[in-house]
Amino acid sequence: MNLLVTGGYGFIGSNFVRLVLAERASWRVVNLDVLTYAANTENLADMSRAAEEAGRYRHVRADVADARAVAALFAEERFDAAVHFAAESHVDRSIEDAAPFMRTNVLGTGVLLSAALEKKVGMFVMISTDEVYGPVDLGDPRRFGEDDPMSPTSPYAASKAGADLLAQAYFRTHGLPVVVTRCTNNYGPFQFPEKFLSLMITRALTGGRLPIYGDGLYVRDWIHVEDHCRGVLAALERGAPGAVYNFAGGEERANVDVARMILRRTGRDETALETVPDRPGHDRRYAIDDSRARRALGWAPARSFEQGLDETIGWYRSHEPWWRRIISGDYLVDRKSALPR
C-alpha cells in the first residue's frame, strides 16, 4: 500500500500516521501537509526519520488547495489510497474568518478528489465530523444516523458538510471509491492546545484559569484519538465504497464536568474555573449513532473516557516541553515562512 495522508502533522492525522507505520509494516505513507499553525513536525519526530530512511515515509509540503502542487505530487507518486484529514477545524476561528475554511475544507477537498479520480486511486477516505448534522437538544433521545440530513450551524461545520457532500458526489457521479467518516470530539496525545480538552489540561498543569463558555452545559461525546484512528483504518481496509460511517465514543459529558474532572486529577480546585462570554451560535449537544460502524466494520472504542483522560493527562505531564514550545511559539522557530494561502 502506498498511502497518501493529508494533514499528517496535525493532531488526528499524526496519530493515524503513527498507527499505520507501527502496525502496517508493508505500507508506505506520503504525508501532504502545508504546515499551518496547527501542524507540528514534532508530532512525528520520534519515528519519521527512521521510517523515511527505510523508504516508508515522505513529507511533501504543499497546500491541498493548490491544484498545481497536488497534480505534481500525483504525477510523481501512484497512490493506492488516500485518507484526507487536512482541514481548518477550530470553530472559534471560523467565526472570526470563514475564508480559510472555505479554501482548505471545500476547495482543497475538491482538488484532491479530482486528482484521485484522474489517477484512479483505489480508495479515498474523507474525514468529516459529527458537527455536520447540527445540534440535538439536551435530553433528546435521538442520535443522528448516517442517512439523516445535514444541518450545520457554524462556518466550520458548513465547510465540512460541503466537503463531505462533494466526496459523496464524486462517488455517485464518477464512481470514485469514496468512504466518508464522521466522528465525535477527539482527545489524546499531540492535540494542539487551543482545543477544549487540551487547553483545560495545559491550563490546569500551569496553574492557570480554565475558561468555560456560558453556563458550561454544552455536551460533547468524547472519543480517544487512537480509537478514532482505528476506526478510520477499518473504514479504509473494510469500508464499502459510497458508505458513510459514524464513530462515537459513547461518552457524553458537559464541558464544565470535564473541566472539573481535570481539576480533580491535577490537584486543583473549582476556583480555577472562569466563566467567559459565550460564542455565537454555540450548539448545545451533538449525538450520533455508530451502530453501522460497529456492525459493518467490527469496530468499537476500546477506552472509557475516565481511562483515556487519565492517560492523556499523564501524556501531557510527561511531554511538557512539547506543549510549552507550542504555547511560546518556539515550535515555529525552525520553520520557514508559511507558503502562500
N, C-alpha and C positions, 0 to 999 in steps of 0.2 A: 504494500500500500504506500503510494506517495500521496501524502495528505496535506492539503492547504488548510491552515488555520489562520483566520483573520483576527486581529486583536489579541494575539498570543502573549503580549506583555501586560495585558490588563488583568484584573482580578480573576474573573472566571476563566478567561482564555488561558492564562498561565497555569492555573490549576489543571485545566484539561490537557495542556501540552505535557505537564509533568506526569499525569496519569498515563498518557499514551506512550511516552518514552520509557516509563517504568514497566508497563505491562504488555506492550505490543512490540516485542524485540525486533521483529522484521519490518516494522513501519519506519518511514522517514517523514519528518514534519518540516514544512516550509511555513514560517511564521511571517505573515504580511501585517506589519504594524508600522504606522507612521510616527509613533511615539509622541502622542499628545501628552498633556499634563498628567493624565490618569494612568499612563503606561509607565512601566518601570522595568528597566533591563535587569535590575537586581532580583526580580521575581524568579528568574531562571538562571541566575549566575552560578549556582552551585552544580548545575548539570548541563547547561547549554554548551560549554566549551568542549567537554568530553564527548557529548553527542555530535557536535559539529566535526570534531576530529575523526569520529567514527563514521562520518558520512550520513548521519541520521537526522541532522538538524541544520537549518539555514534560516537566517533572518533577512527579510527584504524590507527595507524602509521605504514605504510608499503609501499614498493615500488611496483608500478603496474607491473614492470618488474620482480619481484621476484615471480616465479611460485609457490614456496612452501608456501609463505606467503599468496598469493591470494587463493590458494587451501584451506589453513587452514581457511580463512575467509568464503569462500563459503561452507565449511563443517559446520561452526558454525551457519550461517545465511541462511535463504531461502529468496532470493530476488525476488520480483515481477517484478522489472525493474531496469535498470542501466542507468545512464547518465554519460558519460565519458568525463570530462573536462581535466583531468590531462595531462599536456604537458609541454615540454620546448617550449617557444614561442617567445623569443626575437631574431629577425633576426640578429642583430649585433653579438650576442653571437654564433649563429650558423655558422657565417662566420669565427669566431676565432677558434671554435672547434665544429665540427658537431657530434662527438661521443655521447654526452648525448642526443642529439635529436633523433639519430637513436635508442638508447636504450629505452628511455621513450616513444617516439611517435610511433615507429613501433613495437618494441618487446613488450612493455607494452600493447599496444592495442591488439596484438596477444594473450598474456597471458589472458587478460580479456575476449576476445571473446571465447577462448577455455573453460574457466571456466563457462561462461554464457551458452554455448552450452551444456556442460556436465550436468549442474544443471537445464536446461530448463527454463532459465529466460524469462519472458513473453515479454519484450521489451528492446532493447539495443539502446540507442541514442548516436551516435558518433558525437562529436562536432568537426567539421572541420573548414575551413577558406576559404574566397574568394581568398586567395593567391594561392590556388592550380590551379586556372585557368590560372595564369600568367597575364601579363600586357595588357592593352589596350592603344593605342596611345591617346595623348591629342587631343580632338576634334573629335575622332571617335565616331559615334553614337551607336556602338554596346554595348550591355550589355550581359555578359555571362549568359546562362541559365543552368539549372541543367544537361542537356544532352550534353552540349558542352564538348569537350575533355580537359583534364588537361594538363597544360604546365608550371609547377612551375619553378622558377628561383633560389631561394635561397635554401640553405640546409634545413632551417626550413620548407619552403613550400613543398619541396620534401618529407620530412619526414611525413608531414601531408597528402600529397597525397597518400603515401604508406599506412598509417593507414586508410585513407578514403576508398581506394580500397580493403584493407583487410576486412574491415567491410562489404562492399558490397558482397565480395566473400563468406563470411560466410552465408549471406542470400541466395545467388544463389546456393551455393553448399550444404549447410546443412539445409537451411530453418530456420535459426535463425532469429527471428523477429528483424530486424535492421532498424533504420531510421538514415540518415545522415543529419546534418545541416551545412550549410556554411554561414558565417556571415562576414560583413564588419567590419571596425575598431570600437572597443568598447571604451567608456569613461564613467566616472562616479565615484561614491564612491569606496574607497578601492583599487584603481588601483596603483600597485607598481610604484614608481616614477622614473623608468628608461624608461618607455614608453613615447612616444612623448608628448601627451597632458598633462599627469600628471607631466612630467618633466618641461614642459613650465609653468604650473601653479605654481609649487613649486618654480621654479627659479624666476618667477615674484614676488611672495609674499615675497621672501627673499632678493630682490634687486639684484639678480644675473643676469648673462648674459644668453640669450636664444640662444642656438646653433642651427643653421639652415644648413642642408646639402646642399652643392652646391648652385644652384640658388633658392632653396626653392619652385620650381614649381612642386613639387611632389603631386599629387592629391589623396586624400583618401575620401571614403564615411564614414561618422561618424554616429554611432547609439548609443543611450544611453543604458547602460548595462541592465537596467530594461526592456526596450523594447525587447532586445535580449532574456533575460531570460524568458519573457512571450512567446516569440516565441518557445523557447525550451520546455516549459511546454505544449504548444499547440501541438507540434510535439509528445511529449510523450503520451499525452492523446488522440489525434485525428489523428496522423500520420499513413499513410499506410505502413505496413512492406515492406521494399525494396525501399521506396521512398527517394529522396533527396530533401531538401528544402533550398532555399536561403533566407536569412534575410538581408535586406538592410535598411539603414537609409534614402536614398534619399537625402543626404546632402553632396554632393561633395564639398571639399574645398582644395585649395592649402595649403601646410604646412605653408608657410610664411604668408598667410592670416589668418590662425588660430592663429598663434603667435601674429599677430597684434591685433586680436580681444581680446586676453587675456591681452595684454599690456594695451589696452584702458580700459578694465574692472578692472584693478588693479592699474590704475593711473600712469602707466609707459609710457615712450615714446619710439619711434623706435630705439633710440640709444642703447637700450639694446639688439638688435638683433646682433648676431655674426655668420658670415659665417664660416663654418668648412669644411674640405675636405670631398668630397662625399664618400659614401661607395661603394664597388664593386657591380656591378650588380643591382643597385638601380632601381626598377620598377617605371615608370613614373606615372601610374594610374591603379587602379582596378575599375571595374564596373560590377555589377551583376544585374540580373533581378529577382525580388522577387514576381512576379505575381502569381506563383504557390502557395506559402505560403499564400498570401492574399486570393486567391480563395479557396484553399482546407482546410485551417486551420482557416479561418476567422480572420487572424492576420493582424495587421498594427502597425507601430510605433506610439506612442502617443505624442512624443515630437519633436518639431523643434530643430535644432541644437542651435539656439540662446537661447531658453528656457533651454535646457539641459546644455549648457555651463554656463549660469548664476547660475543654481542650483549647478553645480559641483564646480565652483569657490567658491560659498558660503559654500559648504561642506568642502572644503579644508581650508577655513578660520576658520571654527568652529571646525575643527579636527586637528589643527596644531600639538598637541602632538603626534598624530598617525604617521604622515609622518616625523616629526623630529626624532622620535625614529628609523624609518627605515633608514633615511639618516645617522644618527650617528652609526647605528648598534646595538643600545641598545635593539631593539626588539628581538634580538637573545640571550640576556644575560641569560634568564631563560630556554633556550632550551638546551637539552643535545646534545652532539656531533651528527652530521648527521650520519644517517645509511649508511652502505656501499653501493656504487652505482655500 
